[in-house]
Amino acid sequence: MKRWSQSIRFKLLSIFVLTLLAVLVLTLFLNYYQSRRNMDDFSFSTVLATLAIFVIATVIADYFVKRALSNPLQQITERINGNAASFRNSLDNMLAVVSSMEAINGSNK
């Protein structure tokens, strides 16, 4: 079960990282095109800011993906355990009713 959640996490993070990488490349291309058009210097501060945003967004996405994958599995497990306990209690109650009915039937004969 742990491998399954890790592979889903890896897929989600890889999709997110590839999307951010595409945005980074597009930003760099547009920045380079704009600097050539205006004959300004190519600004590396924009590149560094974009990389910083990329790293921060990846860390935040990793946290939320990890949290999203751990909570539903735990909730499902708790719900299954609760349903099983409820089912056992229902069976015990039904057995008690059946045994009391048999006792009543036996005393009437």
N, C-alpha and C positions, 0 to 999 in steps of 0.2 A: 504494500500500500504506500510505503514511503517513496519508493521509486516512481510510482505513478504520479504522486503529487509533485515530486521534483521535476519530472519531465514536463508536466503541464506548466509548472513555474518557469522552466527554462524556455519553453515555447513562447509563453506570454512575454517574458522579458526580452527574448530575441526579436520578436515582432516590434516591441516598443523601441528597442535600441536601433533596429534598422530604420524605423520611421524617424527617430531623432537624427540618425546619421544622414538620412536623405534631406531633412530640414537643414542640417549643418552645411551640407554640400551646396544646397540651393542658396543659403545665406551667403556663403563664401563667393559663389559665382555672381550673385547680384551685387555684392559689395565690390568685387573686382571690376565688374562691368560699370558700376557707378563711378568708381575712382578713375577708370580709363576715360570715361565720358567727360568728367569734370576736370580731368588732368590733375586731380589731387593725389596725394600719397595714399597708398593702400594701407588701410588702418588695421593693424594687428590687434588693437584693443577690442575690435568687434569680434575677431576670431577667438581671442581669449575669453571674452564674455560669453560667446556662444558655446565654447567648450565647457565653461563653468556651469552654464545652464544645463548642458547635456549631462554632466556628471551628477549634478544635484537632482535632476529629474529621474535619472536612472536609479539613484539610491532611494528616492521616494517611491518610485514604482516598485522596486524590490520589496520594500516594507509593506506596501498595500497588497501586493500579490501574495506575499507570504501570509499576511493576516487573512486575506480572503480565502486562501486555500486551507488554512488550519481551522477556522471557525466552523464552516459548514460540516466538515467531517466530524468534529467534536459534537456539534448539535445533533447530527443524525444518529451518532452512537448513543448519546444520552436519550434521545427520543425512542430508539429501539429498546434500550434497557428499560425505560419507563413503561413502554407498551408490553414488554415481556412480563414485568412485575404485575402490571394490571391484569394481564391475561391469566397469570397464575392465581391471583386473588379471585378472579371470576370463577376459575375452575374449582378452587377450594370451596367457594360459596355454593356452587352448583352441587358438588359432592356432599356438602353438609345438608343441603335441601333434600337430595335423593336419599341419603341415609336416614334422615328424620322421617321422610315419607315411608320408607321401608319399615322403620320402627313402628310407625302408626299402623301400617297395614298388618304387621306381625301381631300387634296387640289386639287388633280387631278380630283375628281369626280364632 
